[in-house]
């Protein structure tokens, strides 16, 4: 059931078995499994999951190579709806551990927003990460190409950059040191751009020169191209660098601030989980990009199945086996 401002009141009175924060591939997978386990769930989604920007899912098992990420999400949402799960478009601001339940405080509506509070026995954090893009005056120019031949994930799309003239758009010196030399597995034709945002050490400059990778520190004015195909960049000095593809590594942030009051175990920016996606809190599970592991759509979908199964197993054990009442021996008095 799609929740709106008009029907929130009744849903705030019930206690869900699980609330899933994030409606991407992982969150939808978790919701589908929860509903198929005959549990009741609510997915709260802020919109624009990372996979929404993927124009073609070339590495997802069984899908045609030209399937956009948004189609995968649309089909997942239809599947979840068919199982009578609740879905709300909203922004989770805080999660409060009340003991036996969690209170999830949500802002609903971008304009004239209202606050709603929902409760559940378990929580699945599936809200992923938000990528930073090059900070240009005309950001629409970046969105013209992001997800087409301007990529944000080397693991996902390194193959698409094979032996092409590639611009590597870095947000820090660490990003250059960590990513560029791995990217060379797919293509050696790498030009590194800093957008003038930070200083590159002499030692790293020397290493780039040793490998023949040009370093351009002049800020970018705009990306060039047409029909969503990026062909290069224009710098603020008017010069143009021709490219065939690009990889953005400006950094990202994990969308997990709503959990800051819980005190979960972290490793770097990721939540630490066991093999069933359970965090250091026994009733909070984390899936997909939030947890330690590989940031891939297919991994997130598998994590969703694991987390939902872990919850079902625990609830099932607590409830115990259901007797076939009619087959029980009659109890006589006296």
C-alpha positions as CSV (number, residue, x, y, z in Angstrom):
1,X,0.0,0.0,0.0
2,X,1.4,3.4,-1.0
3,X,1.2,5.7,2.1
4,X,0.5,9.4,1.7
5,X,-0.2,12.3,4.0
6,X,-3.8,11.3,3.9
7,X,-3.5,7.8,5.3
8,X,-0.6,8.0,7.6
9,X,-2.5,8.1,10.9
10,X,-3.8,4.5,11.0
11,X,-0.3,3.2,10.1
12,X,1.3,5.1,12.9
13,X,-0.8,3.1,15.4
14,X,0.5,-0.3,14.3
15,X,3.9,-2.0,15.0
16,X,5.6,-3.4,11.9
17,X,7.7,-6.5,12.1
18,X,10.3,-4.6,10.2
19,X,10.9,-1.1,8.7
20,X,13.3,-0.9,5.8
21,X,15.0,2.4,5.3
22,X,15.8,2.8,1.6
23,X,13.9,1.7,-1.5
24,X,16.8,0.7,-3.8
25,X,17.5,-2.8,-5.0
26,X,18.5,-4.0,-1.5
27,X,15.6,-2.4,0.3
28,X,13.0,-3.7,-2.2
29,X,14.6,-7.2,-2.1
30,X,14.3,-7.2,1.7
31,X,10.7,-6.0,1.6
32,X,9.8,-8.7,-0.9
33,X,11.3,-11.5,1.3
34,X,9.7,-10.1,4.4
35,X,6.2,-10.1,2.8
36,X,6.7,-13.6,1.4
37,X,7.6,-14.7,4.9
38,X,4.1,-13.4,6.0
39,X,5.6,-10.6,8.0
40,X,4.4,-7.0,7.7
41,X,6.9,-4.4,6.5
42,X,7.2,-0.7,5.6
43,X,9.8,0.6,3.1
44,X,10.6,4.3,3.6
45,X,12.4,5.7,0.5
46,X,13.8,9.2,0.1
47,X,14.0,8.7,-3.7
48,X,16.8,8.6,-6.3
49,X,18.6,5.5,-5.2
50,X,22.1,5.2,-6.6
51,X,20.9,2.6,-9.1
52,X,18.3,5.1,-10.4
53,X,21.2,6.9,-12.2
54,X,22.4,3.7,-13.9
55,X,21.3,4.0,-17.5
56,X,22.2,0.5,-18.5
57,X,22.8,-2.5,-16.1
58,X,25.4,-4.4,-18.1
59,X,26.4,-6.7,-15.2
60,X,23.2,-7.8,-13.6
61,X,22.6,-11.5,-14.1
62,X,19.7,-12.3,-16.5
63,X,18.7,-8.8,-17.5
64,X,19.1,-7.4,-21.0
65,X,22.2,-5.3,-21.2
66,X,20.3,-2.1,-22.0
67,X,18.0,-2.3,-18.9
68,X,18.1,1.0,-17.0
69,X,18.5,0.9,-13.3
70,X,15.1,2.8,-12.8
71,X,13.4,-0.1,-14.6
72,X,14.8,-2.6,-12.2
73,X,13.5,-0.4,-9.3
74,X,10.1,0.0,-10.9
75,X,9.7,-3.8,-11.4
76,X,10.9,-4.4,-7.8
77,X,8.4,-1.8,-6.5
78,X,5.6,-3.6,-8.4
79,X,6.6,-6.9,-7.0
80,X,6.6,-5.5,-3.5
81,X,3.2,-3.8,-4.0
82,X,1.8,-7.1,-5.2
83,X,2.6,-8.6,-1.8
84,X,0.8,-5.9,0.1
85,X,3.8,-4.3,1.7
86,X,3.5,-0.6,2.8
87,X,5.7,2.0,1.0
88,X,6.3,5.6,1.9
89,X,8.2,8.3,0.1
90,X,9.8,10.2,3.0
91,X,13.1,11.2,4.6
92,X,14.1,9.4,7.8
93,X,15.5,11.9,10.3
94,X,16.0,9.8,13.4
95,X,15.7,6.3,14.8
96,X,15.1,5.9,18.5
97,X,15.7,2.6,20.3
98,X,12.7,2.2,22.6
99,X,13.7,-1.2,23.9
100,X,11.3,-3.7,22.3
101,X,10.6,-1.4,19.4
102,X,12.2,1.3,17.3
103,X,10.6,4.7,16.7
104,X,11.4,5.9,13.2
105,X,10.8,9.7,12.7
106,X,10.1,10.6,9.1
107,X,9.6,13.9,7.2
108,X,6.9,13.4,4.6
109,X,6.6,15.8,1.7
110,X,9.1,18.2,0.2
111,X,6.7,21.1,0.5
112,X,4.4,21.7,3.5
113,X,6.1,18.6,5.0
114,X,4.7,16.9,8.0
115,X,6.4,14.6,10.6
116,X,5.3,11.1,11.2
117,X,6.6,8.4,13.6
118,X,6.4,4.7,12.8
119,X,7.3,1.7,15.0
120,X,8.8,-1.7,14.3
121,X,10.4,-4.6,16.0
122,X,13.3,-4.8,13.6
123,X,15.1,-2.3,11.4
124,X,16.9,-2.8,8.0
125,X,19.2,0.0,7.0
126,X,19.3,0.1,3.2
127,X,19.8,3.8,2.5
128,X,23.1,3.5,0.6
129,X,25.5,6.2,-0.3
130,X,25.3,9.5,-2.1
131,X,28.0,10.3,-4.6
132,X,29.5,13.8,-4.9
133,X,29.7,15.2,-8.5
134,X,32.1,17.8,-9.8
135,X,30.9,21.1,-8.4
136,X,30.2,23.0,-11.6
137,X,28.1,26.2,-12.0
138,X,25.8,24.3,-14.3
139,X,25.2,21.0,-12.6
140,X,22.7,20.0,-15.3
141,X,25.7,19.7,-17.5
142,X,27.1,16.9,-15.3
143,X,23.7,15.1,-15.2
144,X,23.6,15.0,-19.0
145,X,26.3,12.4,-19.0
146,X,26.4,10.8,-15.5
147,X,25.3,7.2,-15.8
148,X,26.0,7.1,-19.5
149,X,29.7,7.2,-20.3
150,X,30.5,9.3,-17.2
151,X,30.7,6.6,-14.5
152,X,30.9,6.6,-10.7
153,X,31.9,2.9,-10.1
154,X,35.0,1.3,-11.5
155,X,33.9,-2.2,-10.4
156,X,30.5,-1.7,-12.1
157,X,31.8,0.0,-15.3
158,X,35.5,-0.6,-15.7
159,X,34.8,-2.9,-18.6
160,X,32.9,-0.1,-20.3
161,X,36.1,2.1,-20.3
162,X,38.4,-0.6,-21.8
163,X,41.2,1.1,-23.9
164,X,39.3,4.4,-24.1
165,X,40.6,7.9,-23.5
166,X,39.4,8.3,-19.9
167,X,39.1,11.3,-17.6
168,X,39.6,10.6,-13.9
169,X,37.8,13.3,-11.9
170,X,39.2,13.2,-8.4
171,X,38.1,14.8,-5.2
172,X,41.2,14.2,-3.2
173,X,44.8,13.1,-3.5
174,X,43.9,9.8,-1.8
175,X,41.4,9.1,-4.5
176,X,44.1,9.4,-7.2
177,X,46.5,7.2,-5.3
178,X,43.8,4.6,-4.7
179,X,42.0,4.5,-8.0
180,X,44.0,5.6,-10.9
181,X,46.5,2.7,-11.0
182,X,43.7,0.2,-10.6
183,X,41.8,1.9,-13.4
184,X,44.8,1.2,-15.6
185,X,43.8,-2.5,-15.6
186,X,41.1,-1.4,-18.0
187,X,42.7,1.5,-19.8
188,X,46.1,3.1,-19.7
189,X,44.8,6.3,-21.4
190,X,44.1,8.2,-18.3
191,X,44.0,12.0,-17.7
192,X,43.6,13.0,-14.1
193,X,41.6,16.2,-13.2
194,X,41.6,17.8,-9.8
195,X,39.3,20.8,-10.7
196,X,41.7,22.9,-8.7
197,X,40.2,21.7,-5.5
198,X,43.3,20.3,-3.8
199,X,47.1,20.1,-4.1
200,X,48.8,17.0,-5.4
201,X,52.1,16.1,-3.7
202,X,55.3,16.0,-5.7
203,X,55.7,12.3,-5.1
204,X,52.3,11.5,-6.6
205,X,52.9,13.8,-9.5
206,X,56.2,11.9,-10.2
207,X,54.4,8.6,-10.1
208,X,51.7,9.8,-12.5
209,X,54.5,11.1,-14.9
210,X,56.2,7.7,-14.6
211,X,53.1,6.1,-16.0
212,X,52.4,8.7,-18.6
213,X,49.1,10.0,-17.0
214,X,48.6,13.7,-17.6
215,X,47.6,15.7,-14.5
216,X,45.3,18.8,-15.1
217,X,44.8,21.0,-12.1
218,X,42.9,23.8,-14.0
219,X,39.3,24.0,-12.9
220,X,36.6,22.6,-15.3
221,X,34.1,25.0,-16.9
222,X,31.8,22.3,-18.4
223,X,31.6,18.8,-19.9
224,X,31.3,18.6,-23.7
225,X,29.2,16.1,-25.7
226,X,25.8,15.4,-27.1
227,X,23.0,12.9,-26.8
228,X,24.2,12.0,-23.3
229,X,27.7,11.0,-24.7
230,X,30.5,13.0,-23.1
231,X,33.3,13.8,-25.5
232,X,35.6,15.9,-23.3
233,X,35.8,18.8,-21.0
234,X,36.3,22.5,-21.4
235,X,38.5,24.2,-18.8
236,X,38.0,27.7,-17.5
237,X,41.0,28.9,-19.6
238,X,39.1,27.9,-22.7
239,X,41.2,24.8,-23.5
240,X,39.5,21.6,-24.4
241,X,40.6,18.0,-23.5
242,X,39.1,15.3,-25.7
243,X,37.8,12.2,-23.9
244,X,35.8,9.1,-24.7
245,X,34.7,8.2,-21.2
246,X,35.2,9.3,-17.5
247,X,35.2,8.1,-14.0
248,X,34.2,10.4,-11.1
249,X,35.8,9.8,-7.7
250,X,34.9,13.0,-5.9
251,X,33.9,11.1,-2.8
252,X,30.6,10.2,-1.3
253,X,28.8,10.1,2.0
254,X,26.9,7.3,3.7
255,X,23.3,8.0,4.2
256,X,23.2,6.7,7.8
257,X,23.0,9.8,10.0
258,X,19.6,8.7,11.3
259,X,21.4,5.9,13.2
260,X,23.9,8.2,15.0
261,X,22.1,7.9,18.3
262,X,22.3,4.1,18.4
263,X,26.1,3.7,18.6
264,X,26.7,0.9,16.1
265,X,30.1,-0.7,15.4
266,X,31.7,0.9,12.4
267,X,34.7,0.2,10.2
268,X,35.6,3.5,8.5
269,X,32.4,4.8,7.2
270,X,30.7,1.3,6.9
271,X,28.6,-0.6,9.4
272,X,30.1,-3.9,10.6
273,X,27.7,-6.8,10.2
274,X,27.8,-10.6,10.5
275,X,27.2,-13.0,7.7
276,X,23.4,-12.4,7.9
277,X,23.8,-8.6,7.8
278,X,23.1,-8.1,11.5
279,X,24.9,-5.1,13.0
280,X,26.2,-4.8,16.6
281,X,22.6,-4.2,17.6
282,X,20.7,-7.5,17.5
283,X,17.6,-6.1,15.8
284,X,19.2,-3.7,13.4
285,X,20.5,-5.1,10.1
286,X,22.4,-3.2,7.4
287,X,22.5,-4.1,3.7
288,X,24.1,-3.0,0.5
289,X,26.5,0.0,0.4
290,X,26.1,0.8,4.1
291,X,27.9,-2.3,5.2
292,X,31.4,-3.5,4.8
293,X,31.6,-5.3,1.5
294,X,31.3,-4.8,-2.3
295,X,29.1,-1.9,-3.5
296,X,27.1,-3.7,-6.3
297,X,23.4,-3.9,-7.0
298,X,23.4,-7.7,-7.2
299,X,25.1,-7.8,-3.8
300,X,22.6,-5.5,-2.2
301,X,19.7,-7.6,-3.6
302,X,21.3,-10.7,-2.0
303,X,21.8,-8.8,1.3
304,X,18.1,-8.0,1.3
305,X,17.2,-11.7,1.2
306,X,19.7,-12.5,4.0
307,X,18.5,-9.7,6.3
308,X,14.8,-10.6,5.8
309,X,15.6,-14.3,6.4
310,X,17.5,-13.5,9.6
311,X,14.5,-11.6,10.9
312,X,12.0,-14.3,9.9
313,X,14.1,-17.0,11.6
314,X,14.2,-15.1,14.9
315,X,10.5,-14.3,14.9
316,X,9.6,-17.9,13.9
317,X,11.6,-19.3,16.7
318,X,10.0,-16.9,19.2
319,X,6.5,-17.8,18.1
320,X,7.1,-21.5,17.9
321,X,5.4,-24.1,15.7
322,X,1.7,-23.6,15.0
323,X,-0.4,-26.6,16.0
324,X,-3.1,-28.2,13.8
325,X,-5.8,-27.6,16.5
326,X,-8.4,-29.9,15.0
327,X,-6.0,-32.9,15.2
328,X,-5.2,-32.3,18.9
329,X,-6.7,-34.8,21.4
330,X,-9.8,-33.4,23.0
331,X,-9.3,-32.2,26.6
332,X,-11.9,-33.4,29.0
333,X,-12.8,-31.9,32.4
334,X,-12.8,-34.0,35.5
